[in-house]
Each structure stands twice: as C-alpha cells, then as structure tokens.
Amino acid sequence: MATLPGHLQALLPEPSELRLERVERTSNLILIVVKAARQSAACPNCRVPSHRIHSRYERTLRDLPWHGATVRLRLVARRFYCRSPDCDRKIFTERLAGVVRRHGRSTERFRQTLALIGYGLGGEAGARLAERMGIESSGDTILRTLKEGEPDSDTRTVLVLGVDDWAWRKAQRYGTILVDLERLRPVDLLADRSATSLERWLHDHPGVEVIARDRSNCYAEAATNAAPEAIQVADRFHLLSNLTTAAERVLEQIPMAPPVDEPAPVIPPQPNSAPPVQSRASQLSRQRRQRRVERYNEVMRRYKEGHSQKPSAACSESSERLSGAFCDPASSPNVANRSGTRARSNSFASTSSSAGNRAATMPLSSGAKSAIGATTAAAAWLRDGVKLSRSGNKILSPRCSPAAVAACGVIPTPDRMSARPQARADIAL
C-alpha cells in the first residue's frame, strides 16, 4: 500500500463526488479504491433523499492511464432504503452522474476519450492509437461507444446544427437529418427534403446560432426564414467536394505535353569491384565437377587408345558401369542434363556393346541359327529405334530400316510396328 499524498485527490474523476481511500500498485496496474463523499443519496423515482444504508458493494471501472500505466477504479457503492411511503422503489443505488453511468463499466471521462478517438479515426485505427496511449480497448468497443451517445435526459438547446439529406431509397426518396455538432449526436430525422419541414423544426427549436448545410436552395430558404439571426456555413465535406470538382475542371483545360523518351542511364562498370564471395556449397560443387571432368578425360583417353572398359575403370578407380557411361560422348560432364538422369541413347549405346559381347559367347538355340545376323544388326536396331516392351516383345519404330527388320525376323504391324520375332536370338538388350 502506498502513501496517500494530497494531490492524488485532484487526479480522480469528479474530486468533489469521490473520496480517496488507498492506492495499490502492481507491475502493470494501478488500483485506486474510492467511495462516495456524500452521506445521503436521492431516490431516482421520487427524488427524496435518504440516509439509511441497506448494503455496500464494489464496482471496478476502467479509467484513463497515468503516464502509460493502466488504471482501475474500485468504487465502493451503497444501496439505500427509500424513505417515501408512496414510492414504488423500496431500495435504490446511489447515482454518481459525473463519475459513471448506470450499469457502466468505465468512468465518464474514459468513455468520452474513446468517443473522441472514434470520431477522429474510426474503429480499428482508433483502437491502434488507444493502445499506444495505454488505453485498453477494441474497435468494436469504440464503435459501440459512438452509438451510445449522450444520455437521453440531456435536453440542452442545440446551438450548432448540421443539416444534410439521407436516402430512404437512393435516387427516389430522400429525408433530412439534423445533427448537434457540439455533442456529435443526431437530433432528429425529417421525413422529406423540403424547406417546409426544416422551417417548421426551426420554429419549434429556437436558439440555433450556427447552421452548417450543403448548397441546397431549400435548406438555405428554410434557414433564412425560420432562423435569420443564425450564421449559415458550408460543412467541410461539401466544401472539399466542391473544391475538388473545381480543381478537376481547371486541370482538364490544361493541355498535356507529349511524353519525352529519355534514354536509360548507362551505369559504368566499376573496375575495382571485388568478385562475389562464393558460398561453401558452391565451392564444393565446383570441386566435385572438376574431379568428374578429370576422370572423364582419363577414361576417354584410354578408350581411344583401344583399352577395354575394365582396365580403364581400374586405372581411374571407377566402376565398370561408370566407365561404360563415360565412353558415350553424350555423357560428358560438359553436356547439360537438366533431368538428373542419363539420356536414353546412353543406355542403348552401353547395352549394344555388352549385348554384342555376350551374344558372341552364348550358345544359340536351334530355332535361332537362321537369325545369327541379328547380332551384327544390333547397332541398326539401336540406331533405328528398337526398344523392348515389358512382355519381352521387340517394338520397332517406323524409322527401322528394312535390313534391320529382315535381320530380326520381325513382321511390322501397321499401327505400332510391334510383333513377336519369328526366330529370336538369345540376346539380352
């Protein structure tokens, strides 16, 4: 519990209505405990004052922050017995009109601050500003505060009146709205947009000093006849709208100059600029590619000298499969292969070489002796597009030469050029 300096009383809402009891401070909250300063309260029905206290209860109210710190007001409220025997209300709660509304959960000055923020910025934008000011609120709360307005019991004379039209149905039927610009709340709605209805309302509510209206002749006529002493001004919306329209008309009369094509500025290269720094991954990738190029050149050199693939693989410390792949020029490291796999022709080339070697040592069946020429025609198969299907049948493309067809003993079909060979050599492609 903190010490109660005398100047804290002046920081309370309506210091004459409240009495400070204590102040409690936590890490992110200031709690102020107060109670009503008066000894009696008047019944809201019969207005008879009463001193007989029925009970007490506490109300927690939100208040304006102190230097960014959240403030809560704990009000110790009282219930009284009504002393009038003719009053229907037997028990009532004391009213503190300048501090909090009936059933309110925030002080009156807190609600007025939210209303001003809402009038200036609206809901969500106002909530963001309130958060920066230390006020805990949301966009919906700000809009709801605007809709509540002032209490209905406020019957002060309207001094600054705003007049504008509103649509029952757009472009067909319009009415008139009257707004108190000092309290920022609607006052009345008129059923039509005519000088007679506005003039009648001004006669029934005298005392208007300023009338803010649009440029309509009917509103000007009614204000001149019913309130000649009032000052007629143009409201901000219509003033800015007319100014924008006039500026657009002036700008439309100014001829536009043809566009000038200007060459793009040439940025000279900087000779002393440092080369870009490569990442660790880029350096490792370049080293792996360099080793692959060197291995490829060594394999190709031995292949051109007439060495077989196995000695080349042993000298280059590579596998037979890798050495066979390097023997194809399409598998050079300098050939771009974006799919990440070897080209289909590479598999055909390596297959033809191994198939020919195996066919030379493999015994032939009796039915395949007439097709011994298939071994020598293996290269023609690969060149002309011979493939193997999943079922083992040879599929010849239309580009196959007649020699390859005759050597394989395949009868081409008209549609897909596929058939089972009549005499099949035991050659594994």
N, C-alpha and C positions, 0 to 999 in steps of 0.2 A: 504494500500500500504506500502510495506516495503522499508527500506533504501537500496540503491544500493552500497554495498561495492565493491571495485575494483577487488577482487579476484573472484567474480562471473563470470566475463567475461571469465576467463580461464576454467570454467566448461562447457561452451557452445560447441556444436559440430562445429568444424572449427571456432575458435575465430576470425581468420582473415577475414572471409567472413560475419560475423554477428555482429550486434551492439545491446547491451542490452538496452531495453527501461525501463521495470519495471518488478517486481516480485510480484505476488499476491498469497497469501496463504489462503487456506480454511482448514477445519478439516481433509480432506483426500486427498487433491490435491494441487500441486504446479504448478501455471500457470506462464510461462515465456514468456513475449512479446518481440520479437526481429524483426529486419528488416535488409535488406542487407546493407553492409557497402560501397559498391562501388556506384559511381554516375552514371555509364553507364553500358550498357549490350550489348552483341553482338548478332546479329540475328543468329538463328540456321541454316538458309539456306545459306545466303551469307557471314556470319561472319563479317559483317560491324557493328562497334559499333554505339550506338545511345544514345542520352541524352534526347530525347523528351519522356516525360512520358504521356501515354494515360490514365491510371487509376490505382487504387490500390484495392487489395482485401486481405482477410485474409485466411490463411491455418492453421489448427490445426493438429499438428503432435505429435505422441507418442514418448517419449524419455525415456532413461534409468532412473530408480528410484534413488532418493537421500536418502540413508540410509533407504530404505524400503518404502519411500513416493512416490506416483505416480506423475509423472512429465508430463506436457503437454506443448508443444512449440507452441506458436501462432506466426506464421510468417506473417508479412505484406509484401506481394509480390507486384510487379509492372508489368504493361504492358507498352511496348514501341512501338513507331512508327518506322518502318524500313526506313532508310534514302536512301537506294539504289533504284533508279527508276526501275532497271531491275529485282528486286526481286519479286517473286510471293507472298511473305508473306508481308502484309502491317502492321500487328500488331502481336507482339510476346510477350511471357512472359519470364522474366529473368530466367536463369538456375543457380542453386546452386548445382553443381555436388557433392561436398563433404558433403553437408548437407542432401539433399533429392533427390530422383529420380523423374523423370517426372511422374506426377499423383500419386506420392507416398503419403501415409498417416502416415508414420513413418520415423524417421531420419535414416540415413545410419548406424550409429553405433548400433541403436536398431535392425535393420534388421540383421546385422552381428552377433549380440549376439544370436538372435533366431536361425540363421543358425548353429552356433557352438553347441548350445544345441541340435538341431535336429540331427546333425551328431553324437553326442555322445550318445544320449538316444532315439531318435526317436520322434514320435508324442505325444502320451498320457503321457509317462513317462517324456518327456521334458516339457510338459505343467504343470505337477505337480511340477517339480523343478522350473520352471519360476514363478509359483505362490508363492512359498516360498521365492523367491528372490524379490518379489514385481513387477514382470512383468506380466501385464495382457495379456494373450494370450491363445489360444486353440491348441489342437493337429492338427487340420486341418490347422490353420494358420502357424504353424511351418513347416508342410509338404509342404505347398504351397510356403513358403519362400525358401525351399530347391530346389524346382523345378524351381523357377525363376532364380537362379544362378546369375552370374555376368552379367553386360551389354554386349550386342553383340559387342560393339565398342572396347572392351578390346582385343587387339591383341598382348599381351606380349608373348615373347618366352617361350615355355614350358621347364622348367629346370628339373623337376622331373616327369617322365612319368610312369604311371601304365598301364600294358598290360595284358589283360585276354581275354578269349573266352566267347562267348554267343551263344545261340542256336536259329537258325531260326526254326528248328524242332528237338526236343531232340532225340539224338542217330542217327540222319540222316545228318543234315547240321548245320554247325557252322560258326560264324563270329568272328571278333576281335573288342574289344572295347578299346579305348585309353582314359585315364583319366589324367587330370592335378591334381596331388596330392597336390600341393601347394594351388590352388584355389578351390579344391574339386569340380570339374565340368567335365563332359565328353567333350572331344575334338573332337573325330572323331569315326566313325564306319567303319570298313572294311568288305567287302562282304564275305571274306573267312578266314580260319585259315591256313595261309601258310606263309613261310618265305619270299616269293617274294613280297607280298603285304605290309608287315610290313617294309621290307627293302626299298621299294620304298617311303613309307611315311617318313621314317627317312632321306632319301636323300633330300626330299622336305622341311623338317623342321629341319634344323640343330640347334645345340646349346643344345641338350639334355645332361644333366650331369649325371643323375641317372635314371636307368630303373628298375622298380620293376615288376617282371614277375613270372609266375609259372615255373614248372620244364620241360616245353615242349621244345623239342630239336629244333623245328622250330623257336621259338621265340629267343632262345639262338643263333642260327645261324644268324638270321637277325640282332640282336643287335651287334654281333661280326663283321659282315661285314660292316654294314652301320654306326655304331657309336662305333668304337673301343676304343675311349677315355672315353666313358660313363661307369659308375660303375653299374654292374648288381647285384641286390639283390633279395632275395626271399620275396614276400609280406607276411604280417602277417597271412593271412588266410591259405595259403598253408603251411607255416612254422608250425603253430599249428596243422594243419591236419596231416602232416607227423609225427610230434612228437607224436600225439595221436595214430596213426597207429603203430608206432614202440613200444610204451609202451604197447599196447594191445598184440602184438606178444610176448613180453618178459613175460608178466603176464600169457599168455596161456601156456608157457613152465614150469611154477612153479606148482608142484603137490599140490593139495588141501588136507589139513589134514581132516580126518573124524571128523564129529561133535561129541562133547563130551556132553553126557547127564548129566547135573548137577541137583541135587535135588533142588526143590524150597525152598527158605529160609523160615524157620519157625519163625513167629513173636510171641514172647511170650506175653501172656495176661498181662495187667497191673492191678495189684490187687487194686491199689488205685485210679483207674479211676472213676470219678463221673458218676452216672447214667444219661442217656439222659433226658433233660428237656422236659416235655410234654407240648403241646400247650393247650390253654384254651378249644378249641373244643374237644380235646382228653379227657380231664378231665371230661367235661360234658357228653360225650358219655359213659365213664366208670361208672359214677354215675347213669345215666338212666338205664344202663344194670343191675347194682346191685339192683336197686329198682324193676326191672322187675323179676329178679331171686327170690327175696324175696316174691313178690306177687304170683309167680308161686308155690313156695314151700308151702305157706299158703293154696292156693286153693287145691293143690293135697292132703295135709294132711286132710282137711275137706272132700274131695271127698272120700278118702279111709275109713274114719270113717262112711260113709253112709249118710252124709248130702246131700241134693239136691243142685242144682246149684244156686238157688236164694239165700238161706242163705249164701252160700259160697261167692256169689258176694257181698252181703250186708256186710259181715264181712271184706272182702278185699277191700271194696269200689270200686268195679269194676262192669262193666255192665254184664248182663246175657250172652251176646254174647261172651265177653272176657273170662268169667268163663267157658263157654262151650268149647271154643277153648283150654283153658289150660288143660281140662280134658283129652285131647288126648296126649299121650307121644310124638308123632311126632312134637307137637308144643312147645316143651321145648325150653327155650332160649339157651340151650347148643347144639341144633341141628342146623347145618348150613343150611341156606336157602338163596341162592345167588340170587334168582329171586325176592326177596322182597315180595312174596305172600305166603300164606299158601299152603301146599301140597294138592293135590286133594283128597287124602284119608281123610284129616281132615274134609272137607266139607261133605263127605259121612258119617263119623262117627257121627258128630253132627246132620246130617239130619236124620239118622236112629233113634237116640234117641228121637228127637222131633216128628218124624213121628209115632213112636210106641205109644207115649203118646196121640197124637191127634186121632189116629185110634181107641183107646180104648173107647173114649167118643163120637165119631162121629157116627151118625146113618147110617146104611148100606142100600143100595137100595135092592130091591127085586132080581134083577139080580146078585147081588154080594154076596148073602148069601152062595152060593156054594164055594166062594173063600175066606172064612173067614180065611183060613190058610195062606193067603198072609201076614197077619200082623206078624205072627211068623216067616215067611221066609224072612222078610226084611233084617235081618243080612246076610242071604245067598245071597240075591241079591247083597248087597254091597261087600261081600267077593268075589263073582264070577264075578263082573264087570258089574252090571246092571246100566244103565245110562238113562237119559231122553233126548229125542230129542226135537227140538223146537216145533214140532207139537203135543207133548204130548205122543208119542208112546214110549214104553219101548224098548230099544236096548240091547239085551243080547249078551255078548261076547261069543266066542266058549268055554270059560272056565266055563260057567254056569253048575251047577250040574243038573242032571235030576230031583231031588227033587224040586229045585227052579223053573224049567220050569213047572213042574206039579202043584206046588202051585200057580204060577202066572197065569196059564191057557194060556200060550203063546205058539204058534206054531212056532218054529225056522225055519227060511228060510235058504237055503244052502249058500247064498252069504254073507250077512251081519248079519244074525241071528236076523232080525228085523221083528216084526209083531205087529198088534194091539191086545191087550188081549181080549179074548172072554168074560171073566167075570172080570170086573175091579173094584177093591175096591176103595173107596173114600179116598185114602191115598195120601197125597202130599209129594213127596220126595224132 
